[in-house]
Amino acid sequence: MKITKDMIIAEVLRLDPTTAQYFLQMGMHCLGCPSASGESIEDACAVHGADADALVEALNKHLENI
């Protein structure tokens, strides 16, 4: 499965919990909060001042290497 910016964070975490490290690196420390269950990667990056394209690229690279 390929990660996209419009995917919900919780969906990505269910797909592979080891992706949590990438969200933590961008400053999203409350991965179990309601926002993670309804917020897209793109929306979360906007709130946290992170680059959504870079995060998606890192997530997809991570998933290719597991």
Secondary structure as GFF3:
##gff-version 3
##sequence-region A 1 66
A	DSSP	alpha_helix	9	15	.	.	.	ID=ss1
A	DSSP	three_ten_helix	17	19	.	.	.	ID=ss2
A	DSSP	alpha_helix	20	25	.	.	.	ID=ss3
A	DSSP	alpha_helix	34	38	.	.	.	ID=ss4
A	DSSP	alpha_helix	41	48	.	.	.	ID=ss5
A	DSSP	alpha_helix	52	64	.	.	.	ID=ss6
###
